[in-house]
Every structure is written in structure tokens, then in C-alpha cells.
Amino acid sequence: MSSLSYKDAGVDLDQYAEAMDRLPALMRQTHSARVLPLAGGFAGLFQLQGAGHGYEDPVLVSGTDGVGTKLKVAIQAKRFDTVGIDLVAMCVNDCLCLGAEPLFFLDYLALDRDDPERIAALVKGVTDGCLQAGAALLGGETAIMPGVYSEGEFDMAGFCVGVVEKKEILDGSQVLPGDVLLGIPSSGLHSNGYSLVRKIVFDHAGLSVDDKVEGLDGTVGDVLLTPTRIYADVVSTIRKDATLRNQVTAIAHITGGGLAENLGRVMPDDVRARIQLGSWKVPAVFDWLAGLGNVADDEMLRVFNMGIGLVLTVRPDAVDAVRQAVGEEAVVLGQAVAGESGAEYVPE
């Protein structure tokens, strides 16, 4: 009778060890003096105070997310070094909305089989994202799960922890009628709406990841795998300036649900966000998708960020100062008004 091994069940421990050996060097690129060394530990250590960082009344901020079906595009394109940036972005950007400083990040990878090259590429993307966010990649888990994932399939999840002074938490409660909605551009589709994107591009239009996109820079794969923008630099600029910090009353990360739904989440009970359609330039990728799939304007606005990835609500007298600090790319989208909590679009 033959002897069965773990490899026979689909898990190659030698390849797994090879993959794990590649990861510490990637992780160390993100570490600062606040990460305490712990060789062979079962968890990671991060020093909140000290090393030039002190908080009077610190509150930890946490967030978790995945990449969604954008992973299917990466699998089709056989490009795995960018979706890790999306993973970090989707978690970190949510924490930034509270005014937090990102501290550290953990990732979870689940794959159909051991694949050192693919695992290293995925973690490199996470590392790149952490470097953009100023967060340490403190640890993670890689699970090989044959039978759960089909051949070539995988999934990713991320977990971010940040910190904010309790008195400086941005929870939307300070938003007042008259506050200005200041939009910060997205890098493109980010990581939302990809079930519709894939339906339009691959099922309906019959395109492949290698097809060129007229009017856009690169192939279908290039366009659809553009990483989500991480807004740590924008929020850090505000957080470190006491004057600006007191003039920004809320931050909204524009993800699934679009501008209206996500802005509505940070409006107090008696304040409504009024978004002026036509006040910003919608990137060509959204027009391309809408035309390719004959998607209605209302549906586009409900599913996608439409070119705005982050919105700050700002006191009217401080708009110019905030725009100058975060860059002239920031655009006025509308304003907060008295009314039922939520958000609405105003026609051009």
C-alpha cells in the first residue's frame, strides 16, 4: 500500500517554505524603529509611543477589506504585483477617514496551490502599498487550500490599524451647512464595481486583457489593473497642520455606492451633501465603460467613484488653504446644506 503525503493532497511543504523565505525581506522594507524585533514570533510587535511619536489620548482605528473581483482580472492578465496595493489602499483609506495615522498592516492570502513566484509578487504589491501608506507590514498568513480554490484562483484580505488623538477624531459630527465639499481625484476605477466592469468588457464587448483601448493609455489589462490611490499623504498633510486640522470636518472614502452614498455616511442628522454634477472632469475610463456597456448615468454614479476617490468637507474660509496644501488637483464639488442627512446630486 502506497504512503500518502501532504504533497499528494495538494500542499507542497518545500515550495511553501521557499515562498515564506522570500517574504521577510519584503516586509522589512516597510519597518521603522516602532516595529520591535521578534525573530520567529507568532505575532508582530509595534510600539505605539516613543521613537519620536507621542499621543496624549490615543485611540486605535481599525479597518479590513479585500480586493474583490478585480483579482479575476489579475488572474486573466497573469499580473500579480499590483493588487496588493489595492488591498492596502482599501483598508488604509477607510482608516484615514477618521483622521488616523496608519500604523501597521496584516495580510491574508489564500491560494489553490503553493507558488513561490505568485506569492512573492502578491506580497510585493502589499509592501509597495504599505510604503505608500507609511504603514509597517507587520505580519500575515498564507493559506494553501486545494479543493476550496480552483486552479489558478486565490483571494486576499487585509487588516489595517491606525491611531488618532481622541479629540481629533473626524466622525462627521462637526460638519455644518456651508461647509465645502472638496474632491481629491482617484487613479481610475480603484477596486469597486469590477463585477460590472468584467461583465461589460469581457462578456459583453468580448475584449481580452491584451487588447488596446483607444483613447486610453495601454491595454485593457493596464487600464483595469491601475492600482487604487492611497491618500495617506493628503491626510497626513492635514493632520500635521493644526490650523488645517481644525478646518476639515469630515473625510469620505469614495468606494462602492459612489459619491452620494459615501458622503451621506459622514453627514450629521440635520446636514445634507449637495454634489454639483459637472463640477469635476470625469476620467475617460468611465466614459469608455459607459459607452461600451450602454450603462445609464445613474448606474455609473451609483457603482463607481467617477474620478473622485476622497472627499474632504472644509470650512468655507479655509478652502483655498486646504487646496494649496493638498495640491491644486483638489476640486470643489458642492457644499453641505441644511436638510435630512444624506447626499444628493444637483444637475448641471
C-alpha positions in Angstrom: 0.0 0.0 0.0 1.5 3.3 -1.0 2.1 6.0 1.6 0.3 9.3 1.1 1.8 12.7 1.8 0.7 16.3 2.2 2.0 16.9 -1.3 -0.3 14.3 -2.6 -3.2 16.3 -1.1 -2.1 19.4 -3.0 0.2 21.1 -0.4 3.9 21.1 -1.2 5.7 22.0 2.0 9.1 22.5 0.3 7.6 25.1 -2.1 5.7 26.7 0.8 9.0 27.1 2.7 10.6 28.6 -0.4 7.8 31.1 -0.7 7.9 32.0 3.0 11.7 32.5 2.8 11.1 35.3 0.3 8.7 37.4 2.4 10.7 38.7 5.4 13.0 40.8 3.2 9.9 42.4 1.6 8.3 43.1 4.9 11.4 44.6 6.4 11.3 47.4 3.8 8.2 48.8 5.5 9.6 48.6 9.1 10.5 51.6 11.2 12.0 51.8 14.7 8.5 51.4 16.0 8.5 47.7 14.9 10.1 45.7 17.6 12.3 42.7 16.5 10.8 39.3 17.3 12.6 36.5 15.5 10.4 33.5 14.9 7.4 35.0 16.8 3.8 34.0 16.3 2.7 37.6 16.0 4.1 41.1 15.5 5.1 43.9 17.9 4.5 47.6 17.3 5.4 50.3 19.7 2.7 53.0 19.8 4.5 55.6 21.8 8.2 56.6 21.6 10.5 56.7 18.6 9.5 60.4 18.1 5.8 59.6 18.2 3.7 60.6 21.2 0.0 60.7 21.8 -1.8 62.2 24.7 -5.0 60.3 24.4 -4.6 57.8 21.6 -7.5 55.9 20.0 -6.8 52.9 17.8 -8.6 52.8 14.4 -9.0 49.6 12.5 -10.3 48.5 9.1 -10.4 45.4 7.0 -11.3 44.8 3.3 -10.4 42.8 0.3 -9.8 43.5 -3.4 -13.0 41.9 -4.8 -13.3 40.6 -8.3 -10.5 42.8 -9.6 -8.5 39.7 -8.7 -10.1 37.9 -11.6 -8.6 40.5 -14.0 -5.2 39.9 -12.4 -5.6 36.2 -12.9 -6.6 36.7 -16.6 -3.6 39.0 -17.1 -1.2 36.9 -15.0 -0.1 40.1 -13.3 0.0 39.8 -9.5 2.3 42.7 -8.3 -0.3 45.5 -8.2 -3.4 44.1 -6.5 -1.6 44.1 -3.2 -1.5 47.9 -3.5 -5.3 47.8 -3.9 -5.6 45.7 -0.8 -3.7 48.2 1.3 -5.5 51.1 -0.2 -9.0 49.8 0.5 -8.1 49.3 4.2 -5.9 52.3 4.8 -8.1 54.8 3.0 -11.0 53.8 5.3 -8.9 54.4 8.4 -7.7 57.8 7.1 -11.3 59.0 7.1 -11.1 59.1 10.9 -8.1 61.3 10.6 -5.8 58.5 11.6 -2.1 57.8 11.1 -1.7 54.3 9.6 0.5 52.2 11.9 0.6 48.7 10.6 -0.9 46.2 8.2 -1.6 42.5 8.1 -2.4 40.5 5.0 -4.1 37.1 4.4 -3.5 35.2 1.2 -5.4 32.0 0.3 -4.3 30.1 -2.8 -5.1 26.9 -4.7 -1.5 25.7 -4.5 2.0 26.6 -3.5 3.5 29.1 -6.0 6.5 31.0 -4.7 6.6 33.4 -7.6 3.0 34.3 -7.4 3.1 34.7 -3.6 6.2 36.9 -3.7 4.5 39.1 -6.4 1.4 39.5 -4.3 3.3 40.4 -1.2 5.5 42.8 -3.1 2.3 44.7 -4.0 1.3 44.7 -0.4 4.7 46.0 0.5 4.5 48.8 -2.1 1.2 49.8 -0.7 2.5 49.9 2.8 5.4 52.1 1.8 2.9 54.5 0.1 0.8 54.5 3.3 3.6 54.8 5.7 2.5 51.6 7.5 4.5 48.6 8.5 3.7 45.3 7.1 3.8 43.6 10.4 2.8 40.1 9.5 0.3 37.9 7.6 -0.9 34.5 6.8 -0.6 32.4 3.6 -3.0 29.5 3.3 -2.8 26.8 0.7 -6.3 25.4 0.2 -6.7 23.0 -2.7 -10.3 22.0 -3.2 -11.5 25.3 -1.9 -10.0 27.4 -4.7 -10.0 26.2 -8.3 -6.7 26.0 -10.3 -5.1 29.5 -10.5 -7.6 31.1 -8.1 -6.7 33.0 -5.0 -8.1 35.6 -2.6 -6.6 38.4 -0.5 -7.8 40.2 2.7 -6.2 43.0 4.6 -6.3 44.4 8.1 -5.1 47.9 9.0 -4.5 49.5 12.4 -4.0 53.3 12.8 -4.1 55.8 15.6 -5.7 59.2 16.2 -5.9 61.6 19.1 -9.3 61.2 20.7 -10.0 65.0 20.4 -9.1 64.9 16.7 -11.3 62.1 15.6 -13.1 63.0 12.4 -16.6 61.4 12.7 -18.6 63.9 10.7 -20.4 65.4 13.8 -18.8 68.8 13.2 -20.0 69.2 9.6 -22.1 72.4 9.3 -24.3 73.8 6.5 -22.0 75.8 4.2 -19.0 73.5 4.5 -17.5 72.9 1.1 -17.1 69.5 -0.5 -13.5 69.2 -1.7 -12.8 66.3 -4.0 -9.4 64.6 -4.5 -9.1 62.7 -7.8 -8.9 58.9 -8.0 -6.4 57.0 -10.0 -9.2 55.4 -12.0 -11.6 52.6 -11.1 -9.9 51.8 -7.9 -11.3 48.4 -6.6 -15.1 48.8 -6.9 -17.6 47.7 -9.4 -15.4 45.1 -11.1 -18.2 42.6 -11.4 -19.9 45.1 -13.7 -16.6 46.0 -15.3 -15.9 42.4 -16.2 -19.4 41.9 -17.5 -19.1 44.9 -19.8 -15.5 44.4 -21.0 -15.1 40.6 -21.3 -18.7 39.2 -21.6 -20.5 41.9 -23.4 -17.7 43.5 -25.6 -15.6 40.3 -25.9 -12.3 42.1 -25.2 -9.2 40.5 -23.8 -6.7 41.9 -21.3 -4.2 42.3 -24.1 -6.5 44.4 -26.4 -5.5 48.1 -26.8 -8.0 50.6 -25.6 -8.5 53.5 -28.0 -8.2 56.9 -26.2 -6.7 55.3 -23.0 -3.1 54.7 -22.1 -2.4 51.0 -22.6 -4.1 47.7 -22.8 -7.4 46.6 -21.2 -5.2 44.9 -18.5 -3.2 48.1 -17.9 -6.3 50.2 -17.5 -8.3 47.7 -15.3 -5.3 46.9 -13.1 -4.3 50.5 -12.3 -3.8 50.4 -8.5 -6.1 52.2 -6.1 -4.7 55.6 -5.0 -3.6 55.7 -1.3 -4.4 59.1 0.3 -2.1 58.9 3.3 -0.1 61.9 2.0 -3.2 64.1 1.7 -4.5 63.2 5.2 -1.0 63.5 6.8 -0.6 67.0 5.4 -3.9 68.0 7.1 -3.2 66.0 10.3 0.2 67.6 10.9 -1.0 71.2 10.4 -3.0 72.3 13.5 -4.7 75.1 11.6 -5.8 72.9 8.7 -6.8 70.1 11.0 -9.4 72.3 12.7 -10.9 73.3 9.3 -11.5 69.8 7.9 -14.7 68.5 9.4 -15.1 65.1 7.7 -13.4 62.8 5.2 -15.2 60.3 3.0 -13.6 57.4 1.0 -15.5 57.0 -2.3 -15.9 53.3 -2.8 -18.9 51.2 -3.8 -22.0 53.3 -3.8 -20.3 56.3 -5.4 -20.1 59.9 -4.2 -23.6 60.2 -2.8 -23.8 57.1 -0.7 -20.3 57.5 0.8 -20.7 61.2 1.5 -24.0 60.5 3.1 -22.2 58.3 5.7 -20.4 61.3 7.2 -23.2 63.8 7.3 -24.9 64.6 10.7 -28.6 64.2 11.1 -29.5 67.7 10.0 -27.0 68.2 7.2 -27.1 67.0 3.6 -24.3 66.9 1.0 -25.2 68.6 -2.3 -23.0 67.5 -5.2 -22.9 69.6 -8.3 -22.7 67.4 -11.4 -20.3 68.7 -13.9 -18.0 70.3 -11.3 -15.3 67.8 -12.0 -13.8 66.2 -15.1 -14.8 62.5 -15.3 -11.8 60.5 -16.5 -12.1 58.8 -19.9 -12.1 55.3 -18.4 -15.6 55.8 -17.1 -16.9 57.2 -20.4 -15.4 54.2 -22.1 -17.1 51.8 -19.8 -20.5 53.6 -20.0 -20.3 53.6 -23.8 -19.1 50.0 -24.1 -21.9 48.7 -21.9 -24.6 51.3 -22.6 -24.7 51.9 -18.8 -27.1 54.6 -17.6 -25.6 57.7 -15.9 -27.4 57.0 -12.7 -26.0 53.5 -12.6 -22.5 54.8 -13.2 -22.8 57.3 -10.4 -24.1 54.6 -8.0 -21.4 52.0 -8.8 -18.2 53.9 -9.5 -16.2 56.7 -8.0 -16.3 58.6 -11.3 -12.9 60.1 -10.8 -13.1 61.3 -7.2 -11.6 58.9 -4.6 -11.7 61.1 -1.5 -13.8 64.0 -0.3 -13.0 66.5 2.4 -15.6 68.7 4.0 -14.0 72.0 4.7 -15.0 75.3 6.4 -15.6 77.8 3.6 -12.9 80.3 4.7 -10.3 77.5 4.6 -10.9 76.1 1.1 -8.1 77.9 -0.6 -5.6 77.0 2.2 -6.6 73.3 2.1 -6.4 73.2 -1.7 -3.0 74.8 -1.6 -1.8 72.3 1.0 -3.1 69.1 -0.7 -2.5 70.3 -4.3 -4.3 72.2 -6.9 -5.8 68.9 -8.2 -8.5 69.3 -5.4 -11.8 70.4 -6.9 -14.9 72.0 -5.3 -17.8 69.5 -5.8 -20.5 71.3 -3.9 -21.4 72.1 -0.3 -23.2 70.9 2.8 -26.7 72.3 3.3 -29.3 72.1 6.0 -31.6 69.1 5.5 -32.2 65.5 6.0 -28.9 63.6 6.5 -27.6 62.1 3.3 -26.4 63.3 -0.1 -27.8 64.3 -3.5 -26.7 65.3 -6.9 -27.7 68.6 -8.4 -27.9 68.8 -12.2 -25.6 71.0 -14.2 
